[in-house]
Amino acid sequence: MNELYNKFRSLKDKIMHILVYLALIIALIPLFSILFEVFIRGISAINLDFFIKPTPAVGEIGGIANAIQGTLITIGLASVIGVPIGIITGIFLSEYSENKLSTIIRLFNELLNGMPSIVIGLFAYVLIATVVGFSVIAASFALALIMIPIVSITTEEALKLVPASIREAAIALGMSRWKTVIFVALRTTKKTIITGILQAIARIAGESAPILVTMGYWKWWFAGLDRPVANLALDIFLFAKSPFENWIVLAWGSALILIIIILSINIVARIIMKERY
């Protein structure tokens, strides 16, 4: 009887293993098919002109150098706005969780994290674009709003993992509370926080809806923070629906470059987390 029961358990275990691997394969098929399609169609657009020339006119040869420039500028400015605010918010939520204000901030944090990016883009448009006009500032502000809750949640959770004994030891040595947080707790969790920042950057790198609402289309080089600038995600969105063959090729090439950028950021984040643990 026991032998029959053991055989049944072994068979059930094998069946479950097969189902798990089958589910994994089914989940990976769409991912790899997308990557394969983008690579096959996008690799044909990759050449020297692709990286050094701006967006071409219809029927001409050009590249996406201005879009790469604009994407980096927009992400950089969004990070300058969003990362400090996110870290400070995360510190407050972790260190002053007993404060009544922290409950309200945490609620707004969760709402902002789950809010559609197009709604955030409309908010930035009403607040900034209607005053300054379509510009890098308006787009960066919208992307910063997307970054803040991601960085904040990561910082809060990372600080909660710091043992209380480490904080108590620092305070016992005469350090004030704010110095303990800055020089001890944050330093202990810096790799985790950096990983959260990288994940936030990877998230906003592929956003096109807020860019479309707050910056609009621009095919030239960077001309100032109060002016629009080209963007990879927006170029993909617009070029893919155009009837012009050279723009469609650029859309596939841009998609390949954007995937490589996001994939690289995620790989770096994984490496940092692996070293952390």
Secondary structure, 3 states (H helix, E strand, C coil): CHHHHHHHHHHHHHHHHHHHHHHHHHHHHHHHHHHHHHHHHHHHHCCHHHHHCCCCCCCCCCCCHHHHHHHHHHHHHHHHHHHHHHHHHHHHHHHCCCCHHHHHHHHHHHHHHHCCHHHHHHHHHHHHHHHHCCCHHHHHHHHHHHHHHHHHHHHHHHHHCCCHHHHHHHHHCCCCHHHHHHHHHHHHCHHHHHHHHHHHHHHHHCCCHHHHHHCCCCCCCCCCCCCCCCCHHHHHHHHHCCCCHHHHHHHHHHHHHHHHHHHHHHHHHHHHHHHHC
